[in-house]
Every structure is written in C-alpha cells, then in structure tokens.
C-alpha cells in the first residue's frame, strides 16, 4: 500500500507540473499572438506572418489542460459537490452508503468514457489543416485522463466499501 501511495504522489506531482507547463505555454502563445498583431514580425520570421497555426496549438493545449486538471481535481476530491443530504442526514452509515453509490455511478460513467474515448482516439486518423498534427493528440487527453479518473473513482469506491464493512 505504501508503494501505491508513493506512485500516486509521483503521478500527482507530474500532473501538476504538466498542467503548469501547459498553462504557461498557453499564456505565452496567446501573448505572442497579441504581440504579432501589433508588431510586424512577419518580415523577420516568416512563421509569424500569420497566426492561424497557433489556433491549432491553443485547442490542443486547452484540451490537455482541462482534462488533466479534472484528473487532479478527481484525485483530490476537490470537485464541486452537492452536500445538502450530508448536512441534513446525521447517520454516517447512510452518508457513506450514498458516497459509495456516487462512486459506483462515477466508475460506470468513466468506464464508458474510457471505452468511447478510446474509439474516438483510434478513429481520429485526420490531421490539423496547417501544422498537420494528428487529431489523436487532443483526443488522447480524453482517453488518458478518463483512465486516471476511473482509477481514482475506483480507489474511492474501494475505500468507501472498506469504511462500510468496518462499521
């Protein structure tokens, strides 16, 4: 179990660094687009004559940033949650049972998302129009992060069942 916690901590650290890097690249790219709009760099560097190519990169950066951040949020149980029932019901067994059912529904949903995002990833054989980057790159963000979220929900489900059994 200690090994799994160490692996989880390393994966979380990597994901946070990855998201920071993606978000920084996104900010720099958008800043570059503003600079290019007002400073005629196209005469010096032909790549900067047009910024149409940057739209493709921005889309991919946003996809990876959103899905990877969602994985981090799922890992930390930091997502929005309606806790009205938890506040009204004082019986901890009922609350833990509800949490197990919510985790079970999440496992089913993300299991389906893994399956269908894999199909989408495999079928994406086209490339972007300007940079000719495979569309599998942004679609991989859905598949990869759906796997992570599935694993984290499975962890929550197993932990929740363990708490129920101990009662």
N, C-alpha and C positions, 0 to 999 in steps of 0.2 A: 504494500500500500504506500509506503514511503517513496518508493521508486516512481509510482504513478503520480504522486503529488509533486515530485521534482520535475518530471516530464511536463506536467500541467503548468507548473510555474515557468519553465523554459518556453513552452509554447505561448503562454500569455505574454511573456516579455517580448518574444519575437513578434507577435501580433501587434503589440502596442508600438514597437519600433517601426514595423511595417506601415501601420496606419499613419504614424507621424511623418514618415518618409513620403508616403503617397499624398498626404495633405500638403506637405511642404512643396512637393513638385507641382501640385495643382495650383497653389498660390503663386509660385514663381512663373508658371506657364501663363496664368491669367495676367500677372503683372507684365510679362513680356508682351502679351497681346496689346495691352494698353500703351506700352512704350512704342511698339511698332506702329500703332495707329497715329502717333504724334511725331515720331522721329523716323525719317525715311531711311531705314536701314537696308531696304531692298537693293539700293545701289551698291552697298558694300558686301552684303551677304545675300545671295540670290534666294536662299531658303526663306528669308524674311520679307520677300516681295509680297507674299500673300500669307495670311494666317489660317487659311482653310484647313490645312493639315492639322492644326492644333485642336480643332474640334474633335477629331478622332481620338486624340490622346486624352483630352478632357473627359470624354464619355467613358473611356476605359478607367481612368483614374477615379472618377466618381463611382463607378460600379464597384470597383475593388474596395474603395474607402467605405462605402455604405455597408456592403455585406461583411467586410472584415470587422468593422466597428460593431455590427449586430452580433457577431460571434463573441466579441469581448463582452458586450453587454449581457448576452445569454450566459456566458461563463460566470460572471459576477452576480447574476440575479439582480441586475440593476435596471431592468426594463420596467416600463410603466405597468402598474398592476392595480386592478380594482380590488380594494381591500374592505369593502363595505361588509361583506359576510364575516370576515375575520374580526371586524370591530364589534359586530352585533352578537356573534356566537361566542360564548365563553368556553365551550367544550373543546379542548385541544385535540382530542381524537377526531372530532368532526372536521376541524380545520386541517389536520394532517391528512385525513382521507380526501378532502377536497383538493389539497395540493398534489396528492398522488394522482387523482383523476385529471387534474390540469396537466401534469407532466406526461401522463399517458396520452392525452389528446395531442400534446406537442410532439411526442415521439411519433405518433401516427402521421401527423401533418408533415413533419420534417423528413420522415421516412419516404413519404410520397414525393416531397420536394427533391430529395436526393435522386430518386428514380427518374423523375421527369426532367430535372436539370441535367442529368447525365445524357438523356436522349437529346435534349436541346444542344448540349455541348458536342456530341458526336455528329449531329446533323448539320452543324454550322461549318459548312465547307467553303463559304464565300469569304472574301477579304474586303477590307475597307477600300473605298474608292481612290483615295490619294496615296496613303502610305503602304497600302497592300498588306496590312496586318490582319492575320486571321481573326475572324469574329469569335473564334474559340477563346481568345484571351479574355474578353469581358464575360463570356458565358461561363468560363471556368470559375469566376468569382462566385457565381451562384452555387455551382456544384461543390466546390471546395468548402465554402462556408456553411452550406447546408449539412455537410458531413460533420463539421465541427459542432454546429448547433444540435444536431441529432445526438452526438456523443454527450454533450453537456446535459441535454434533457434526459438521456438515458441514465446519466450519473444522478440527476435529481430524482428520477423515478426510483432507482435502486435505494438511494439514501432515504427517501420518503417511506418506501415499503419497510426498510430496516427500522425506522423510528416507530412505525405502526406495530411491527412484530414485537418490539421491545416493550410496548405498553401492555 
